[in-house]
Amino acid sequence: MGKKVKELRRLNQWSLRELESRTGITASYIYRIENGGNSNPTVNVLKKLSEAFNVCPLVFFNEVEIEDEELEIFELKEMNGNSMFTSKH
């Protein structure tokens, strides 16, 4: 999972501090996730990261390389105050 977080962060050209400001997750915690120090983040952390990157949470567990086009496969929808991901296709 950490490799995907780092890959998405770099694709967006965000620093750890930028991702921290977008998610509310500390830069040190994000660093630990990216470098394997925490391979089991909470569902809440996963949700915040997926919302910041605007991707489906499953992207973090996919072993396929992320391409720019793949980032647009899912979009975040708000329904009745709940976040959910829907396919754009």
Number of C-alpha atoms within 10 A of each C-alpha: 21 21 15 19 21 19 15 23 19 12 13 12 11 14 13 19 15 13 20 18 13 15 19 13 16 14 17 12 16 24 16 14 20 19 15 13 12 14 12 12 13 8 10 9 16 18 18 16 25 21 19 16 20 17 22 22 18 10 19 19 11 11 10 9 10 15 10 11 7 11 15 14 15 18 16 17 12 10 8 6 7 7 12 14 17 13 10 9 6
